[in-house]
């Protein structure tokens, strides 16, 4: 297989028919730090430019707001940089210890979070969608073209890294992941219908496919590299060269957002069962066992959103509820083992782009945004202790970060 920015492949077969595509992805107390807001206002007047000697940010976090990005110190949560950026922007880890990917109106832009600046490196494409890092590769999916881009995140810098591209048969809201052996798992669909997945070998010839996944959305990888892809009636599990369907226990049981862990063979997913709801506020989550092919539903007694799911350092399933608590679930038993109070009660807005509390986990720390209070909080997952808190000039929306240097 040749590598390079111009490499393209075509999907092998025509697509089936199913339901309409969705743009949606897949998702109190204590005194905040006033100094962070002051520092943010100061840095907004003199943002770092490429080539300047701005002080590196330790273990940086990146927070989006309406009109820009904050770069925060991961320990103190103080704002190190305020970077204006128009439009609705999204952030995801790039896969290395320095960069994040910023999804803008024109594509995926590379941000040097440690250096607190946006680079000029961009993977152009309309409707930038999912960013997936696994097994040393980062994979981008452009919904507007159906193009999949694969690169080594360790090659990121001020020049665009060498990359492989694969072109889906049709544009759609999709996702793809590259496995250890070079296989590529990617979704099948059109702008009107999404139907399943195809698995391509290292030579990008099709190995297997399944079109038994209406409304296919989202992915997660479990222990032993079992890949779970969400459907409107269950999930597809790809493992050891075979695709298996795990059915939902209800006729309509949509799983569109998942969180996996290398420490656990069980994947955490959301669970919606009201097909006709304008906005369903579910109170059950799903646990998909990739060993047995069984699904367990867990009632957590509160609703949550697509930004509520994460995994702890030991594989714990974490759900940020609208009751303001992080619900810690044992993925093997489905039991809620602990509830960590973080925020006051909140409600999900109807518009998916509007800010709502988000959960981002790095190592043993859970970072939770509080849009109504314009705050970001850091919580120790084991002890439930609040490690830090800061107030921001604008309401935070998405939260991401890197390990730092």
C-alpha positions as CSV (number, residue, x, y, z in Angstrom):
1,X,0.0,0.0,0.0
2,X,1.3,3.4,-0.9
3,X,1.3,6.3,1.5
4,X,0.9,10.0,0.6
5,X,-1.6,12.8,0.6
6,X,-2.9,11.8,-2.7
7,X,-3.6,8.1,-2.0
8,X,-7.3,7.2,-2.5
9,X,-9.3,4.1,-2.5
10,X,-12.9,3.4,-3.4
11,X,-15.3,1.3,-1.4
12,X,-16.1,-2.0,-3.0
13,X,-19.9,-2.3,-3.0
14,X,-23.1,-0.5,-3.2
15,X,-25.0,0.5,-0.1
16,X,-28.3,-0.7,1.4
17,X,-31.2,1.4,2.6
18,X,-32.4,2.6,6.0
19,X,-33.1,5.6,8.2
20,X,-32.1,9.3,7.7
21,X,-28.7,10.5,8.7
22,X,-28.2,12.6,11.7
23,X,-25.6,15.3,12.3
24,X,-25.5,14.8,16.1
25,X,-22.3,13.3,17.4
26,X,-21.4,10.8,19.1
27,X,-22.7,14.6,23.4
28,X,-21.7,22.9,42.7
29,X,-20.2,24.8,45.1
30,X,-16.7,26.0,46.1
31,X,-15.1,29.3,45.2
32,X,-13.8,29.5,41.6
33,X,-10.5,31.1,40.8
34,X,-10.8,34.7,39.9
35,X,-7.2,34.9,38.7
36,X,-7.9,32.6,35.8
37,X,-10.5,35.0,34.3
38,X,-8.1,38.0,34.7
39,X,-5.3,36.1,33.0
40,X,-7.7,35.1,30.2
41,X,-8.7,38.7,29.6
42,X,-5.0,39.7,29.5
43,X,-4.0,36.9,27.1
44,X,-6.9,37.7,24.8
45,X,-5.3,41.1,24.1
46,X,-1.9,39.6,23.3
47,X,-2.4,36.0,22.0
48,X,0.7,34.0,21.2
49,X,1.8,33.9,17.6
50,X,3.5,31.1,15.7
51,X,7.2,31.4,16.2
52,X,7.0,33.3,19.5
53,X,8.5,32.0,22.7
54,X,5.3,31.6,24.7
55,X,5.7,29.6,27.9
56,X,4.7,26.0,27.3
57,X,1.5,24.9,29.1
58,X,1.8,21.9,31.4
59,X,-0.8,19.1,30.7
60,X,-3.0,21.5,28.7
61,X,-6.7,21.4,28.4
62,X,-8.6,23.0,25.5
63,X,-12.1,24.4,26.1
64,X,-14.4,25.7,23.4
65,X,-16.7,28.6,23.8
66,X,-18.9,30.7,21.4
67,X,-16.2,32.5,19.4
68,X,-13.0,30.9,20.6
69,X,-10.9,28.5,22.5
70,X,-9.3,28.6,25.9
71,X,-6.0,26.8,26.7
72,X,-5.8,25.9,30.4
73,X,-3.1,24.6,32.6
74,X,-4.2,21.1,33.5
75,X,-3.2,21.3,37.1
76,X,-4.3,24.8,38.2
77,X,-7.0,25.3,35.5
78,X,-5.8,28.8,35.0
79,X,-6.3,30.2,31.5
80,X,-3.0,30.4,29.6
81,X,-4.4,31.6,26.3
82,X,-7.6,32.9,24.8
83,X,-7.7,32.2,21.1
84,X,-10.5,33.9,19.1
85,X,-12.0,31.5,16.5
86,X,-15.4,32.2,14.9
87,X,-18.1,29.6,14.4
88,X,-19.1,26.4,16.2
89,X,-15.8,24.6,16.8
90,X,-15.2,21.1,18.3
91,X,-12.1,19.6,19.9
92,X,-10.6,16.1,20.2
93,X,-7.3,14.7,21.3
94,X,-5.0,14.3,18.3
95,X,-3.3,11.2,19.7
96,X,0.1,12.6,20.8
97,X,1.2,14.5,23.9
98,X,1.0,17.9,22.4
99,X,-1.8,18.5,19.9
100,X,-5.5,18.6,19.7
101,X,-7.7,18.5,16.5
102,X,-10.1,21.5,16.2
103,X,-13.0,20.9,13.9
104,X,-13.9,24.2,12.1
105,X,-16.2,25.1,9.2
106,X,-13.5,24.2,6.7
107,X,-11.9,21.1,8.1
108,X,-9.7,19.7,10.9
109,X,-7.1,22.2,12.1
110,X,-4.1,21.2,14.2
111,X,-3.6,23.0,17.5
112,X,-0.4,23.0,19.4
113,X,-1.9,23.0,22.9
114,X,1.4,22.9,24.7
115,X,2.5,25.9,22.6
116,X,-0.9,27.5,23.1
117,X,-1.5,28.3,19.4
118,X,-3.3,27.1,16.3
119,X,-0.9,25.9,13.6
120,X,-1.4,26.5,9.9
121,X,-1.8,22.7,9.4
122,X,-5.3,21.8,8.3
123,X,-6.9,18.7,6.8
124,X,-9.5,20.4,4.7
125,X,-13.0,19.0,4.2
126,X,-16.6,20.0,4.6
127,X,-18.5,18.9,7.7
128,X,-15.5,17.5,9.7
129,X,-16.8,14.7,11.9
130,X,-15.3,12.0,14.1
131,X,-11.7,11.9,15.2
132,X,-10.5,8.5,16.4
133,X,-7.1,7.6,17.9
134,X,-6.2,4.0,18.2
135,X,-3.1,1.8,17.9
136,X,-0.8,4.6,17.0
137,X,-3.0,6.0,14.3
138,X,-5.4,9.0,14.2
139,X,-8.3,8.8,11.8
140,X,-10.4,11.7,10.6
141,X,-13.8,11.4,8.9
142,X,-15.1,14.2,6.7
143,X,-18.9,13.9,6.5
144,X,-19.2,16.2,3.6
145,X,-17.0,14.0,1.3
146,X,-16.9,10.6,3.0
147,X,-13.1,10.9,3.0
148,X,-11.1,9.0,5.6
149,X,-7.6,10.3,6.5
150,X,-5.1,8.2,8.5
151,X,-1.8,9.5,9.9
152,X,0.7,9.0,12.7
153,X,0.0,11.7,15.3
154,X,3.7,11.6,16.3
155,X,4.4,13.3,13.0
156,X,2.3,16.3,13.8
157,X,4.0,19.7,13.9
158,X,4.1,22.8,11.7
159,X,3.9,20.8,8.5
160,X,1.3,18.4,7.5
161,X,2.2,14.8,8.2
162,X,2.2,12.0,5.5
163,X,-1.2,10.5,5.4
164,X,-3.3,7.8,3.7
165,X,-6.7,8.6,2.4
166,X,-9.7,6.3,1.7
167,X,-12.8,7.5,-0.1
168,X,-16.1,6.1,1.0
169,X,-18.6,5.3,-1.8
170,X,-20.8,8.3,-0.7
171,X,-20.6,11.2,1.7
172,X,-22.3,10.5,5.1
173,X,-22.0,11.1,8.8
174,X,-19.5,8.4,9.5
175,X,-16.6,7.1,11.5
176,X,-13.5,5.0,10.9
177,X,-10.8,3.3,12.9
178,X,-7.5,1.7,12.0
179,X,-6.5,-1.5,13.9
180,X,-3.1,-2.8,15.0
181,X,-2.8,-5.1,11.9
182,X,-3.6,-2.2,9.5
183,X,-7.2,-3.1,8.9
184,X,-9.6,-0.2,8.5
185,X,-13.2,-0.4,9.9
186,X,-15.4,2.2,8.4
187,X,-19.1,3.0,8.1
188,X,-21.4,2.5,5.1
189,X,-24.0,5.0,4.2
190,X,-25.2,8.0,2.2
191,X,-26.4,11.4,3.2
192,X,-29.9,9.9,3.4
193,X,-29.2,6.5,4.9
194,X,-26.6,4.9,7.1
195,X,-26.6,1.1,7.1
196,X,-23.5,-0.6,8.5
197,X,-19.8,-1.1,8.3
198,X,-17.1,-2.6,6.0
199,X,-13.7,-4.0,7.1
200,X,-10.8,-3.4,4.8
201,X,-7.5,-5.2,4.9
202,X,-4.1,-3.5,4.9
203,X,-4.3,-3.5,1.1
204,X,-7.8,-1.8,1.5
205,X,-9.5,-4.8,-0.2
206,X,-12.8,-5.7,1.6
207,X,-12.6,-8.5,4.1
208,X,-16.1,-8.5,5.4
209,X,-19.1,-6.2,5.9
210,X,-22.5,-5.9,7.6
211,X,-25.5,-3.8,6.5
212,X,-27.5,-4.8,9.5
213,X,-26.9,-1.6,11.4
214,X,-29.6,1.1,10.7
215,X,-28.5,4.6,11.6
216,X,-24.9,3.5,12.3
217,X,-23.2,6.0,14.6
218,X,-20.1,6.2,16.8
219,X,-17.5,3.7,17.8
220,X,-15.5,2.5,20.8
221,X,-12.7,-0.1,21.3
222,X,-12.6,-2.5,24.2
223,X,-9.9,-4.8,25.6
224,X,-8.4,-7.2,23.0
225,X,-9.3,-4.7,20.3
226,X,-13.0,-5.5,20.0
227,X,-14.6,-2.7,18.0
228,X,-18.2,-1.7,18.9
229,X,-20.3,0.3,16.4
230,X,-23.7,1.7,17.4
231,X,-27.0,1.1,15.6
232,X,-30.6,2.0,16.2
233,X,-31.4,-1.6,17.2
234,X,-28.2,-2.6,19.0
235,X,-24.5,-2.7,18.0
236,X,-22.1,-4.4,15.7
237,X,-19.0,-6.0,17.3
238,X,-16.0,-6.6,15.1
239,X,-13.4,-8.9,16.7
240,X,-11.0,-11.6,15.4
241,X,-12.0,-11.1,11.8
242,X,-15.8,-11.5,12.3
243,X,-18.7,-9.1,12.7
244,X,-21.4,-10.0,15.2
245,X,-24.7,-8.2,15.9
246,X,-25.8,-7.6,19.5
247,X,-29.5,-6.8,19.5
248,X,-31.2,-4.2,21.7
249,X,-33.7,-5.6,24.2
250,X,-36.3,-3.2,22.9
251,X,-37.6,-2.9,19.3
252,X,-36.0,0.5,19.0
253,X,-32.9,0.8,21.1
254,X,-30.5,3.4,19.7
255,X,-26.9,3.4,20.8
256,X,-25.1,6.3,19.2
257,X,-22.4,7.2,21.6
258,X,-19.9,4.8,23.2
259,X,-16.9,4.9,25.6
260,X,-14.4,2.1,25.6
261,X,-11.4,1.2,27.7
262,X,-8.3,-1.0,27.1
263,X,-8.8,-2.2,30.7
264,X,-12.3,-3.6,30.1
265,X,-14.0,-5.9,27.5
266,X,-17.2,-4.1,28.2
267,X,-18.2,-1.0,26.3
268,X,-20.4,1.8,27.8
269,X,-23.1,3.2,25.6
270,X,-26.1,5.5,25.7
271,X,-29.5,4.0,25.2
272,X,-32.6,5.7,23.6
273,X,-35.8,3.8,23.1
274,X,-38.3,6.4,22.0
275,X,-38.1,6.7,18.3
276,X,-40.5,9.5,18.0
277,X,-39.2,11.8,20.7
278,X,-38.1,15.3,19.7
279,X,-35.4,15.0,22.4
280,X,-35.3,11.9,24.5
281,X,-33.8,12.3,27.9
282,X,-32.8,8.7,28.7
283,X,-32.2,7.3,32.2
284,X,-30.7,4.0,31.1
285,X,-27.2,3.3,29.8
286,X,-26.0,0.2,28.0
287,X,-23.1,-2.1,28.8
288,X,-22.0,-4.3,25.8
289,X,-19.9,-7.3,26.8
290,X,-17.7,-8.0,23.7
291,X,-16.8,-11.5,25.1
292,X,-20.4,-12.9,25.4
293,X,-22.1,-10.6,22.9
294,X,-24.7,-9.7,25.5
295,X,-26.1,-6.3,26.4
296,X,-27.1,-5.1,29.9
297,X,-29.2,-2.0,30.6
298,X,-28.5,0.0,33.8
299,X,-31.0,2.5,35.2
300,X,-29.1,5.4,36.8
301,X,-32.2,7.3,37.9
302,X,-31.3,10.5,36.0
303,X,-30.9,11.6,32.4
304,X,-27.6,12.5,30.7
305,X,-26.3,13.6,27.3
306,X,-23.9,12.6,24.6
307,X,-21.1,14.5,26.4
308,X,-21.7,12.5,29.6
309,X,-19.9,9.2,28.9
310,X,-16.3,8.4,29.8
311,X,-14.1,5.7,31.3
312,X,-12.0,5.7,34.4
313,X,-8.3,4.6,34.8
314,X,-9.4,1.1,35.8
315,X,-12.1,0.7,33.2
316,X,-14.9,2.1,35.4
317,X,-17.9,3.3,33.4
318,X,-18.6,7.0,34.2
319,X,-21.8,8.9,33.5
320,X,-22.3,12.6,34.2
321,X,-26.0,12.9,35.1
322,X,-28.4,15.8,35.0
323,X,-28.5,15.4,38.8
324,X,-25.0,16.9,38.8
325,X,-23.3,13.7,39.9
326,X,-20.8,11.4,38.2
327,X,-22.3,7.9,38.4
328,X,-19.5,5.3,38.7
329,X,-20.5,1.9,37.4
330,X,-18.8,-1.5,37.6
331,X,-18.9,-2.7,34.0
332,X,-18.8,-6.3,35.0
333,X,-21.8,-6.2,37.4
334,X,-23.7,-3.2,36.2
335,X,-23.8,-1.9,39.8
336,X,-23.5,1.8,40.5
337,X,-20.7,1.8,43.1
338,X,-20.4,5.5,43.8
339,X,-21.9,8.9,43.0
340,X,-19.7,11.9,43.0
341,X,-21.4,15.2,43.5
342,X,-20.0,17.9,41.2
343,X,-22.7,20.3,40.0
344,X,-26.2,21.3,40.8
345,X,-29.1,19.8,38.7
346,X,-29.2,20.9,35.0
347,X,-31.2,20.1,31.9
348,X,-30.2,19.3,28.4
349,X,-30.9,22.0,25.8
350,X,-32.9,21.2,22.7
351,X,-30.2,22.4,20.3
352,X,-27.3,19.9,20.4
353,X,-24.8,22.7,19.7
354,X,-25.8,24.7,22.8
355,X,-23.5,24.2,25.8
356,X,-24.3,21.6,28.4
357,X,-22.0,20.1,31.0
358,X,-19.3,17.9,29.5
359,X,-17.1,15.1,31.0
360,X,-13.5,14.6,29.9
361,X,-11.2,12.1,31.7
362,X,-7.4,12.1,31.7
363,X,-5.7,9.5,33.9
364,X,-7.3,9.7,37.3
365,X,-8.9,13.1,36.9
366,X,-12.4,13.9,35.6
367,X,-12.8,17.4,34.2
368,X,-16.4,18.7,34.2
369,X,-17.6,21.9,32.5
370,X,-20.4,24.1,34.1
371,X,-21.8,26.3,31.3
372,X,-24.4,28.1,33.6
373,X,-21.7,28.9,36.1
374,X,-19.0,29.5,33.5
375,X,-16.7,27.1,35.4
376,X,-14.5,24.1,34.9
377,X,-13.8,21.7,37.7
378,X,-11.2,18.9,38.2
379,X,-12.3,15.9,40.3
380,X,-10.2,13.0,41.6
381,X,-12.1,9.9,40.4
382,X,-11.0,7.6,43.2
383,X,-11.6,9.9,46.2
384,X,-14.2,12.2,44.7
385,X,-12.2,15.2,45.9
386,X,-12.3,18.5,44.1
387,X,-8.7,19.2,42.9
388,X,-9.3,22.5,41.2
389,X,-11.9,24.9,40.0
390,X,-11.9,28.0,37.8
391,X,-14.3,30.6,36.5
392,X,-14.1,31.4,32.8
393,X,-15.1,34.7,31.0
394,X,-17.4,32.7,28.6
395,X,-19.6,29.6,29.0
396,X,-17.6,26.5,28.2
397,X,-18.9,24.0,25.7
398,X,-16.5,21.1,24.8
399,X,-13.5,20.0,26.8
400,X,-10.5,18.1,25.5
401,X,-6.8,17.9,26.2
402,X,-3.4,16.2,25.9
403,X,-1.0,14.5,28.3
404,X,1.5,17.4,28.1
405,X,5.2,17.2,28.1
